[in-house]
Amino acid sequence: MCTEQELLDFMRETAYKPMTYQELEKHFGIDNAGDFKSFLRLLTEMEQEGRVHRTRSERYGVPERMNLLRGRIQSHPKGFAFLIPDDKAHPDLYIHANDMKGTMNGDIVLARVSAKNENGKLEGEIVRIVSRAVTQVVGVFENHESFGIVVPDDKRIHKEIFIRREHFKGAVTGQKVVANIVTYPEGRTAAEGEIIEVLGHKDDPGVDILSIIRKHGLPESFPGDVMAEAEAAPDTITEDEIVKQGRRDLRNKTIVTIDGEDAKDLDDAVNVERLENGNYLLGVHIADVSYYVREKSKLDEEAYNRGCSVYLVDRVIPMLPHRLSNGICSLNPQVDRLTMSCEMEFEPGTMKRVRYDVFTSVIRTTERMTYTNVRKILQGEDSGVTERYAPHVDTFKTMEELALGLREMRMRRGAIDFEFQESKVIVDAQGKPIDIVKRERSIAEQIIEEFMLAANETVAEHFHWLKVPFLYRIHEEPSNEKLMTFMQFASNFGYTVRGGKGNTVHPRALQGLLEEIQGTKEETVLSTMMLRSMKQAKYDAESLGHFGLAADYYSHFTSPIRRYPDLVIHRVIREVLENGGTLPESRYDSLNARMPDIASQSSDRERTAVEAERDTAKLKKAEYMLDKIGEEYVGIISGVTSFGMFVELENTVEGLIRLSDLTDDFYNFHEQHMALIGERTSKIYRLGDEVKVRVARVNMNEHTIDFEMVDMLPRSAGRSFDVRGGGFGGGGGRGGDRKRKKLNAAGRWVGIGGDGGGRGDGGRGDRDGRRGKGGKGRGKQGGKDSGGRGGVQSGDAGKAGHEDRGRKQRGGGSDGREAIQNVAPTEPEVRVAEGAVPATGGGKRKRRKSGGDGGNAQVAVTVEAAVLQASTPKSAGKRSGGGAPARSNDAGPNASRSGGSSFGSGIWSNGATKPTTSRRAGPNKVDMWGLPRSGNYKSSDDGTDEGMANYAKRKGRGGRDGNGGGRNGDAGKRQAARPLVKTEAAQPPVEEKKAKKRKKPKNTATSNEQNPPQQ
C-alpha cells in the first residue's frame, strides 16, 4: 500500500505520463482487495482536495504537470479576481470576471493559464472548484412577496442570494439576516439560500457590529465542551508543581507588567538589571499557556480555529475563554504564575547580545504598570505618580536606556520604522461613537516594543539552529516591479533611494529615506506608498527573514493568550527542553508535517481579524460623522485615484472627494505622479497636499464618507478674463472690462458688466472692438432652442436668446432695458428698448420695438445718430445669422454677425453711438393650423425670401448668413432651411448659385464706413 506522499512523488517525476487507476494499481503492486479499496479511497480524496487531477480519459496526474494551478481565489468588488497559487514561486494569476464560473472569495480552485497580457502578467480561467469557502452570507433582506433576496454585505459577492418564500423564517424587508447557501451560482443563475438567523433591523443598535461578526465568521461564544475544559483549570499554583516541573524560581526579582489601562489578559512581564560588568540583563517572561492548553484538546482545537483574538471597537472576541485568559494565565500582580522566560545580556554602547537563555520559570509580578504612568514617571509629568512608584523609578530609567540603545542598534542595522498615526473610537453603552482619539506611541510603548522584539529574535535564532520544526514570522522582500515603481514615485519629489544594487534594495536605504523626509510635507505620502509597495508579513514553517525589521530570524513568542502560533512555539520549546535540546524522530516528523498547515491557517485568521477590525472602525467612524454633515475641516490628501481623491482628517477619518465634485475645472489623473491636474487652470492636487473640505454625505450602507472642497466654484462661474474687446466664457470680453457673474431671476448664471461679446456665452469680439462674431450656442442658452448668444458692435456684450418657460427669446435681454432706464437723458433721445421682453421673463412672446443690449453699456440713441442712420441706404442692411433680418438701420460700420439674434447697441469705432430702431411689424395672418401669427413671423408662402431665414432663426439655426446661431450655427456655415407647408418633393428644384468670394478690403475700418457690407 502506497502513501499520499509516495503517490505525489511518483506523479511529479519527469518521465511520468497520466495513468488510469488500473495502471497505478499495477505499478504499486496492489494485489489484495483491502489495499485496493484503500488505494481508491486515497485517490478519490486527493482528487477532491485538488492535489491530483483526473482527465476526461480517466487518467490521473498532478495539476502542475498538466498546465493547471491549485490555489485560493481572492475576489475584488469589481468582479475580477486573483488566484494565489499554492506554489509560492509561481506568480499570481489574474482571472477575468467572465472566467470566474461561479467561484467566490476564498474558494480553492484549479485554474489554467490562458494568456499573458501586454504587461507580462499571467491571465487564466477556472477549471474546477475544489472546495467552497463561503457557506453563509450576511446581508439585508428584501421581500418580493413570492420570493426574497439577500443583498450581501460583502461586496466581493456580486450577486444577490435568492430565497424561496418557505425559507423566509419570518424575515421582513430591511432586516439583517444570515443565509445559508444551498445552491451556488452557475452562469447567470444566482445562488439560492435559506435564512437561518434574523439579526434584527439594520438600524437597530448593535446589529451593525453583529452583522460584521457574522460576515467574517467570527465565533461569539465557546462550545460547551471547550468551556468544560476551561473550568477544569486550577486557580492557583502549588509548590509541588513548581518542584516537579523543575522550573526556575524568579519570584524574588522585581518584575512588572506594562499594558494599557483597559487590558485584562496580561501575558508578558519584564525586568531589567545592571550587572557588575556593566552589561544589561533583560528578562522577558511570557505566560505559559501551553501548560494548560494541551495539544489536540478541545481548547486547542478551538484556539486553532479562531487563530487569534479579535479586537473590535466595542468588544473583544478572545481566542481562549476568559477563565484562562483573564485568570490563571494572566500575569496579575502579587500572585504566582507559570511562565516561559528568555533572559538576554547586552553590552552597553554596541548593544551586542553576548549571552541568552530560554527556560521555564515561575514569577510573581511586583506591579501592574500602565503605559500612561510609566510615561509620566520618565518624563516627570506627575510628581504624585513618581512618588507612588518611587522604589521602581530607577528600574524604569534603566529600561529606558536599554530600550533606546536597542532601537538605535536596530536602526543601524537597517530596520524600517513607520510612524503612522492610529486612533481609537470611543463608544457609549449603546455602542454609539462619541469621540475619536489618537493612540499615543510614547517611550513606555517603545520600551515594551523593543524588549519583545529582542526576545522574538533570540528565540527564533536559537531554534532555527536546533533544526527543529518551528513557526516563524516572515516578511519577504518586495517585488522588483513594486519597488521600482516606488523609487520612481519618490524621484518625482526629488528623493533618491540610495544603496540599491541592481534590482534589490536593502531596508537600510528605505529607512534612510524615511529619516530624510521626516517632518516634511511629503512624509505621509512617501511613507504610505513605501508601505504599499511591500508584501504582507505572515507565518511560515521556514525562516526566510524579516525585511522590515532587517532581521535574519524572527518569530512570535510573546503573546500565547491571543495568538495561536505563539502557543504552538511554547509547546515546541517545552518539548525540546524536556528532551535535552532535541525531539524524538516520530515527534519531529509529525510536527514537521503539521507546521505548514498551522502557518497557513494562522495567517488566514489574522487577515480575517484585521479586516473585521477595520470594518468596525470604518463603520463607527462613518456613524460618528453622520451628525457632522456641513461642517468644515482641514485634511491631508491621503490617496489619489482616477475617480477622485481621499482626504484624511486630523482625527484619522478618511473621506472621498469625487472627481465630479471638483467643479472648477476638468481634472485628469496622472498615475505616475499620483496627482489630479486641471485642464484649464493647471491646478494640481497630489498626495500630501493640505485642503479644506466640508462633509457632504455619509453612506451608512457602504460605511463611506464623501467630502467636498470648500469654496469650490462651478466650472462656468470661473471663466472670466481681464482682457478687452470680446472674450471667452461668461461674457468676458477680449479687450473689455473684467466680467463677473450673477444669478438672474431664472436661477442661471449670467455675465454682467464690461465691454465685448463672448464666445459661447456672449460672442467673440475682435481685440480692438471692431467686429463681433456670433458664437456657438451651448445647452439651452444659445442652443438649439434659442439661437445662441451673439457678439455685437464694438465689443458690446450681446446677451441674446434665453429659453425661458417655453418662450424663445431673441436678442436684447433685460439688461439692455435696465441700462437705458438708468441713463439720464441729456439730449433728445429715441427710447428704443421700452418694449424689450426681459430674458428672465415667461409667458407669451411680446412684440418688441428694439433689441436691448446684452451688457450694462449705456444705450442712448442721440438725434445725430438718428440722422446718420437715416442716411444709410436700405440695401446696406445685413441679416443677422440666427434672428430676424437686419435692416438698414441695424447695419453700419463693423456691423455684427450675430448668431443669437442680438440687436444690441454699442459704440462705433469712430465714437458715434450705434443707431437702433423698432422692428417692422408684419401682416397678421394665420398659419397652416389656423393659429394667429406674430407680425415678425414669415414663411415661404409669404412670397418673401425672409421667411425661411426667420424660420431658421426661430429654431436656433444659423440663418442665411448666420454665424454661430443654435446647435449647428458655427461661424461662417450656411444652414439650409425647410419650408413649413410644402414638402421637399413638392418644391421645384432650385438651381443653386455659387457664392462669389469677396475680397477683404485692406483698410477694414475705412472700407466698412464708406461701403457697408452687402447681403
Secondary structure as UniProt FT lines:
FT   HELIX           4..11
FT   TURN            14..15
FT   HELIX           21..27
FT   TURN            28..29
FT   HELIX           33..48
FT   TURN            49..50
FT   STRAND          53..54
FT   TURN            56..57
FT   STRAND          60..61
FT   HELIX           63..66
FT   STRAND          68..75
FT   TURN            77..78
FT   STRAND          81..85
FT   TURN            88..89
FT   STRAND          93..95
FT   HELIX           97..99
FT   TURN            101..102
FT   TURN            105..106
FT   STRAND          108..116
FT   TURN            118..119
FT   STRAND          122..131
FT   STRAND          136..143
FT   STRAND          147..152
FT   TURN            155..156
FT   STRAND          161..164
FT   HELIX           165..167
FT   TURN            169..170
FT   TURN            173..174
FT   STRAND          175..183
FT   TURN            187..188
FT   STRAND          191..201
FT   TURN            202..203
FT   TURN            205..206
FT   HELIX           207..215
FT   TURN            216..217
FT   HELIX           224..231
FT   HELIX           239..245
FT   STRAND          248..249
FT   TURN            251..252
FT   STRAND          256..259
FT   TURN            261..262
FT   STRAND          268..274
FT   TURN            276..277
FT   STRAND          280..287
FT   HELIX           289..291
FT   TURN            295..296
FT   HELIX           298..306
FT   STRAND          310..311
FT   STRAND          316..317
FT   HELIX           322..323
FT   HELIX           324..328
FT   TURN            333..334
FT   STRAND          336..346
FT   TURN            348..350
FT   STRAND          353..364
FT   STRAND          367..370
FT   HELIX           371..379
FT   HELIX           383..388
FT   HELIX           390..392
FT   HELIX           393..413
FT   STRAND          423..427
FT   TURN            429..430
FT   STRAND          433..438
FT   HELIX           443..465
FT   TURN            466..467
FT   STRAND          472..475
FT   HELIX           480..491
FT   TURN            492..494
FT   TURN            498..499
FT   TURN            502..503
FT   HELIX           507..516
FT   TURN            517..519
FT   TURN            521..522
FT   HELIX           523..533
FT   STRAND          538..540
FT   TURN            547..550
FT   TURN            560..562
FT   HELIX           564..578
FT   TURN            579..580
FT   HELIX           585..624
FT   HELIX           626..628
FT   TURN            629..630
FT   STRAND          632..641
FT   TURN            642..643
FT   STRAND          644..649
FT   TURN            650..651
FT   STRAND          654..658
FT   HELIX           659..661
FT   TURN            663..664
FT   STRAND          667..670
FT   TURN            671..674
FT   STRAND          675..678
FT   TURN            679..681
FT   STRAND          684..686
FT   TURN            687..688
FT   STRAND          690..699
FT   TURN            700..703
FT   STRAND          704..709
FT   TURN            710..711
FT   TURN            715..718
FT   STRAND          727..728
FT   TURN            729..731
FT   STRAND          740..743
FT   TURN            745..746
FT   STRAND          749..752
FT   STRAND          758..759
FT   TURN            760..761
FT   STRAND          764..765
FT   TURN            767..768
FT   STRAND          772..773
FT   TURN            779..780
FT   TURN            784..786
FT   HELIX           793..795
FT   STRAND          802..804
FT   TURN            805..806
FT   STRAND          807..808
FT   HELIX           814..821
FT   TURN            834..835
FT   TURN            839..840
FT   HELIX           863..870
FT   HELIX           874..876
FT   HELIX           888..890
FT   TURN            893..894
FT   TURN            899..900
FT   TURN            909..910
FT   TURN            928..929
FT   TURN            935..936
FT   HELIX           940..942
FT   HELIX           946..954
FT   TURN            955..956
FT   TURN            967..968
FT   TURN            971..972
FT   TURN            984..986
FT   HELIX           1004..1010
//
